[in-house]
Amino acid sequence: MSYNTLFLLLLALVHSTFSSLAPPDQAALKSIRDSLTDMPGSAFFSTWDFTIPDPCSSFSGLTCTSLGRVSALSLGPNLSGSLSPSISNLTHLTQLVLYPGLVTGPLPPRFDTLPLLRVISLTRNRLTGPIPNSFSSLSYLHTLDLSYNQLSGFLPPFLTTLPRLKVLVLASNQFSNNLKHVSSPLFHLDLKMNQISGQLPPAFPTTLRYLSLSTNSMQGTINALAPLTELTYIDLSMNQFTGAIPNSLFGPTTSSMFLQRNNFTAISNVTAISLPQGSTVDLSHNFISGELPPSLAGAESLFLNNNRFTGDIPEEYVKSLSNGTIKTLFLQHNYLTRFPWNSGSQLQDSVSLCLSYNCMETDPVVGLSTCPVEVAPLLSRPAIQCSHFYNHSSTG
């Protein structure tokens, strides 16, 4: 036997030993394939030919270890069918991804057989039912994204205590009950568009950078968020939160803040606010009273409309409008009495300003033409509303 022939035989043996798919994983993949179908126009499974010797190097969405065990599985997009329980037999799996499609049915029940999982992303399908209790055993899980499905049941309290979880996204499902204790070292938490109720838990990890609880039925104060000084994005809109907004949320890292359509009544210690350049702040449709905080004039887009703000508009707002720092300023539907704008000055074309439906004695020279369509016809509040509001405030 020549040297070259011997080398080729050894190479084939090594390839067979270290690349061929292990029988338990091959059986699991066959079950997964049988439970899913390419939608019209999709050809994801065209490479899944179980007659070939090495699926690890040819199957779409498949990554294997050197011993032929499946370590990562990415399915889709544009698949229909259901997720096979045989996924639980891929015991070396570290990453499971299902791209958007029309996959229905429950999550596989046995995730406790997948102790190495670090990433689960099963988004934008039609998965139903609860999150299995077996998720509680995933001690190495870093990212869990089940967003935009039809999952339901109580929000499992064990999810927010997983020791290595950094990203939790359950947005746009039908989870209910309260948000319990949060001890995972999260930096991204997105639970928007569910049916979560009750108050905030007493504490959140200070590692949080992104927090969205929008469009739920949560209530109570948000004092538990005061220590989160590293937040860059916060969205609590369309809930029933009350009380004062902690001034620490208006920090130098907060580039996006959406607290609209709640029942907030004040901003605590407004003199300590420091916003980054280019930030967006939406506090509209609340019950916040008092004078406008001058420190908010550093925002690029500022929505304070539909509140109970009173008094003159601070000079800081005028300066920010003049120099282009503020691009959008909505102050309509308040009780503001004066806008100190030089009648000879013009707003920059890039600026949107709305001052309608306030208590100014004369209509402002600017700030009406760029109002939203639904408020544009309303120039000033009726004088009797302004008088009643100010008289009530002075005696209250």
Beta strands, then each sheet from edge to edge (+ up, - down):
strand 1: 36-38
strand 2: 62-64
strand 3: 70-75
strand 4: 79-82
strand 5: 95-98
strand 6: 102-105
strand 7: 119-122
strand 8: 126-129
strand 9: 143-145
strand 10: 150-154
strand 11: 167-169
strand 12: 174-177
strand 13: 188-190
strand 14: 195-198
strand 15: 210-212
strand 16: 217-220
strand 17: 233-235
strand 18: 240-245
strand 19: 256-258
strand 20: 263-267
strand 21: 280-282
strand 22: 289-291
strand 23: 301-303
strand 24: 308-312
strand 25: 328-330
strand 26: 335-338
strand 27: 352-354
sheet 1: 1+ 4- 6- 8- 10- 12- 14- 16- 18- 20-
sheet 2: 2+ 3- 5- 7- 9- 11- 13- 15- 17- 19- 21- 23- 25- 27-
sheet 3: 22+ 24+ 26+
end
